[in-house]
């Protein structure tokens, strides 16, 4: 014998199938000019906003904003640098 399903149950099943957990991860949500040559890259880290400030846009262009490994590196740089200070690439390249 087949069980009858109400319209409410059909709607609930459709909603449950379409509901997915969204895991955005890390993404760049804004870029702004800073001074003459600088740039501020704002990163969304699962809802937490982090800013990476570069003195020179050429240094920021070393990181591909669409590549996840570059975003991870950029996020680490931004978290290790205090907010008002700009990331100085010449210092970071000397450490490598």
C-alpha positions in Angstrom: 0.0 0.0 0.0 1.4 3.4 -1.0 1.7 6.1 1.6 -0.1 9.4 0.7 2.0 12.5 0.9 0.5 15.9 1.6 1.4 19.0 -0.3 3.1 20.3 2.9 5.5 17.3 3.0 6.2 17.7 -0.7 7.1 21.4 -0.2 9.3 20.5 2.9 11.2 17.9 0.8 11.8 20.4 -2.0 13.1 23.0 0.5 15.4 20.5 2.2 16.8 19.4 -1.2 17.5 23.0 -2.3 19.0 24.1 1.0 22.8 23.8 0.9 25.4 24.9 3.4 27.3 27.8 1.8 31.0 27.8 2.6 32.4 30.8 0.9 35.8 30.7 2.5 38.2 33.5 1.6 37.3 36.1 -1.0 38.3 39.7 -2.0 35.3 41.9 -1.6 36.8 45.4 -2.3 39.9 47.1 -3.6 40.6 50.8 -3.0 43.3 53.3 -3.9 45.6 54.4 -1.1 47.7 57.5 -1.5 49.5 58.0 -4.9 50.5 54.4 -5.6 49.1 52.3 -2.8 46.1 50.0 -2.7 44.0 48.5 0.1 42.6 45.0 -0.5 39.7 44.0 1.7 39.4 40.3 2.3 36.4 38.5 3.6 37.5 35.5 5.8 34.3 33.7 6.5 32.5 36.9 7.6 35.5 38.4 9.2 36.9 41.5 7.3 40.6 41.9 7.0 42.5 44.7 5.2 45.8 44.3 3.4 47.5 47.7 2.7 50.2 47.9 0.1 52.4 51.0 -0.5 52.8 50.1 -4.2 50.1 48.6 -6.4 52.8 46.6 -8.3 53.6 44.6 -5.1 49.9 43.8 -4.7 49.6 42.7 -8.3 52.1 39.8 -7.5 49.1 38.1 -5.8 46.3 36.7 -8.0 43.0 37.6 -6.4 41.3 34.6 -8.0 43.8 32.0 -6.9 43.1 30.4 -3.5 46.7 29.8 -2.6 47.6 33.5 -3.3 44.6 34.6 -1.2 45.8 32.4 1.7 49.2 34.1 1.5 47.7 37.5 1.2 45.5 36.8 4.2 48.5 35.7 6.3 50.3 38.9 5.4 47.3 41.0 6.3 46.9 39.3 9.6 50.6 39.6 10.6 50.7 43.3 9.7 49.1 45.7 12.2 46.2 47.7 10.6 47.5 51.2 10.0 50.9 49.9 8.7 51.4 49.1 5.1 52.8 45.8 3.9 56.4 46.4 2.8 57.3 43.8 0.2 61.0 44.5 0.3 61.1 43.3 4.0 59.0 40.2 3.2 61.2 39.2 0.2 64.3 39.4 2.4 62.9 36.9 4.8 62.3 34.3 2.1 
